[in-house]
Amino acid sequence: VLGQIADKTLELKSFPIDRITSKIVLVNDINYVKAPDCFFKDYFKNIVGVLHSKDCKAFDIRIRTHSAYHHGLVLTKPLHHSQKECSPFCEHDDGEYGEVSIHVEPTVEFVGRIISLGAKLEVVSPVSVRRQVAETVAELSSIYTKTNK
């Protein structure tokens, strides 16, 4: 559930109902205020998932697919509604791949979605987003390379 905090910040928050672990207390003295028309369309316009990251801006992000299967997967199950195919999967001078672009904020949920599709997806640009994905993969790698005792 998305809702706005009823204080002077009016911050928008996500309340994952399936993760509530404490007793629920009913509050009856708060009036429901309907979101303005097109609010949610605008809210979700540039994100993958449900949350914006603080001070995060949307970029055109170019993603390379390194297998015909993964290229087809990304085309039939787009990462975001802004997705466009830049290059079909085929042989290029520098290898075999396809490319798509999307216009989104590089949120944690976006990075998670890229990583969830495995090593056959690569963020090509911008460099800052490529670095963000690489840092997350490095953190994961360090966890999995530790010896279990």
Contacts in CASP RR format, 6 or more apart in sequence:
PFRMAT RR
TARGET T0000
AUTHOR 0000-0000-0000
METHOD contacts of the structure
MODEL  1
VLGQIADKTLELKSFPIDRITSKIVLVNDINYVKAPDCFFKDYFKNIVGV
LHSKDCKAFDIRIRTHSAYHHGLVLTKPLHHSQKECSPFCEHDDGEYGEV
SIHVEPTVEFVGRIISLGAKLEVVSPVSVRRQVAETVAELSSIYTKTNK
1 14 0 8 1.000
1 15 0 8 1.000
1 16 0 8 1.000
1 17 0 8 1.000
2 12 0 8 1.000
2 13 0 8 1.000
2 14 0 8 1.000
2 15 0 8 1.000
2 40 0 8 1.000
2 43 0 8 1.000
2 50 0 8 1.000
3 12 0 8 1.000
3 13 0 8 1.000
3 14 0 8 1.000
3 15 0 8 1.000
4 10 0 8 1.000
4 11 0 8 1.000
4 12 0 8 1.000
4 13 0 8 1.000
4 33 0 8 1.000
5 11 0 8 1.000
5 12 0 8 1.000
5 13 0 8 1.000
6 30 0 8 1.000
12 43 0 8 1.000
14 50 0 8 1.000
14 51 0 8 1.000
43 52 0 8 1.000
44 50 0 8 1.000
46 58 0 8 1.000
46 82 0 8 1.000
46 103 0 8 1.000
46 104 0 8 1.000
46 105 0 8 1.000
47 104 0 8 1.000
47 105 0 8 1.000
47 107 0 8 1.000
47 109 0 8 1.000
47 110 0 8 1.000
48 79 0 8 1.000
48 80 0 8 1.000
48 104 0 8 1.000
48 107 0 8 1.000
48 109 0 8 1.000
48 110 0 8 1.000
48 113 0 8 1.000
49 107 0 8 1.000
49 109 0 8 1.000
49 110 0 8 1.000
49 113 0 8 1.000
50 109 0 8 1.000
51 107 0 8 1.000
51 108 0 8 1.000
51 109 0 8 1.000
52 105 0 8 1.000
52 107 0 8 1.000
53 105 0 8 1.000
53 106 0 8 1.000
53 107 0 8 1.000
53 108 0 8 1.000
56 105 0 8 1.000
56 106 0 8 1.000
56 107 0 8 1.000
57 105 0 8 1.000
58 103 0 8 1.000
58 104 0 8 1.000
58 105 0 8 1.000
59 103 0 8 1.000
59 104 0 8 1.000
59 105 0 8 1.000
59 106 0 8 1.000
59 126 0 8 1.000
59 128 0 8 1.000
59 129 0 8 1.000
60 101 0 8 1.000
60 102 0 8 1.000
60 103 0 8 1.000
60 126 0 8 1.000
61 101 0 8 1.000
61 102 0 8 1.000
61 103 0 8 1.000
61 104 0 8 1.000
61 106 0 8 1.000
61 123 0 8 1.000
61 125 0 8 1.000
61 126 0 8 1.000
61 129 0 8 1.000
62 86 0 8 1.000
62 99 0 8 1.000
62 100 0 8 1.000
62 101 0 8 1.000
62 123 0 8 1.000
62 124 0 8 1.000
62 125 0 8 1.000
63 74 0 8 1.000
63 79 0 8 1.000
63 99 0 8 1.000
63 100 0 8 1.000
63 101 0 8 1.000
63 102 0 8 1.000
63 114 0 8 1.000
63 121 0 8 1.000
63 122 0 8 1.000
63 123 0 8 1.000
63 124 0 8 1.000
64 97 0 8 1.000
64 98 0 8 1.000
64 99 0 8 1.000
64 121 0 8 1.000
64 122 0 8 1.000
64 123 0 8 1.000
64 124 0 8 1.000
65 71 0 8 1.000
65 72 0 8 1.000
65 74 0 8 1.000
65 89 0 8 1.000
65 97 0 8 1.000
65 98 0 8 1.000
65 99 0 8 1.000
65 100 0 8 1.000
65 120 0 8 1.000
65 121 0 8 1.000
66 96 0 8 1.000
66 97 0 8 1.000
66 119 0 8 1.000
66 120 0 8 1.000
66 121 0 8 1.000
66 122 0 8 1.000
67 89 0 8 1.000
67 120 0 8 1.000
68 89 0 8 1.000
69 120 0 8 1.000
70 117 0 8 1.000
70 120 0 8 1.000
70 121 0 8 1.000
71 88 0 8 1.000
71 89 0 8 1.000
71 97 0 8 1.000
71 98 0 8 1.000
72 89 0 8 1.000
73 117 0 8 1.000
74 83 0 8 1.000
74 100 0 8 1.000
74 117 0 8 1.000
74 121 0 8 1.000
75 85 0 8 1.000
75 100 0 8 1.000
78 102 0 8 1.000
79 100 0 8 1.000
79 102 0 8 1.000
79 104 0 8 1.000
79 110 0 8 1.000
79 113 0 8 1.000
79 114 0 8 1.000
80 102 0 8 1.000
80 103 0 8 1.000
80 104 0 8 1.000
82 102 0 8 1.000
82 103 0 8 1.000
82 104 0 8 1.000
83 100 0 8 1.000
83 101 0 8 1.000
83 102 0 8 1.000
84 100 0 8 1.000
84 101 0 8 1.000
84 102 0 8 1.000
85 98 0 8 1.000
85 99 0 8 1.000
85 100 0 8 1.000
86 98 0 8 1.000
86 99 0 8 1.000
86 100 0 8 1.000
86 101 0 8 1.000
87 97 0 8 1.000
87 98 0 8 1.000
87 99 0 8 1.000
88 98 0 8 1.000
89 96 0 8 1.000
89 97 0 8 1.000
89 98 0 8 1.000
90 96 0 8 1.000
90 98 0 8 1.000
92 98 0 8 1.000
99 124 0 8 1.000
104 110 0 8 1.000
106 128 0 8 1.000
106 129 0 8 1.000
106 132 0 8 1.000
111 132 0 8 1.000
111 133 0 8 1.000
111 136 0 8 1.000
112 136 0 8 1.000
114 121 0 8 1.000
114 123 0 8 1.000
114 133 0 8 1.000
115 133 0 8 1.000
115 136 0 8 1.000
115 137 0 8 1.000
115 140 0 8 1.000
123 129 0 8 1.000
123 130 0 8 1.000
123 133 0 8 1.000
124 130 0 8 1.000
END
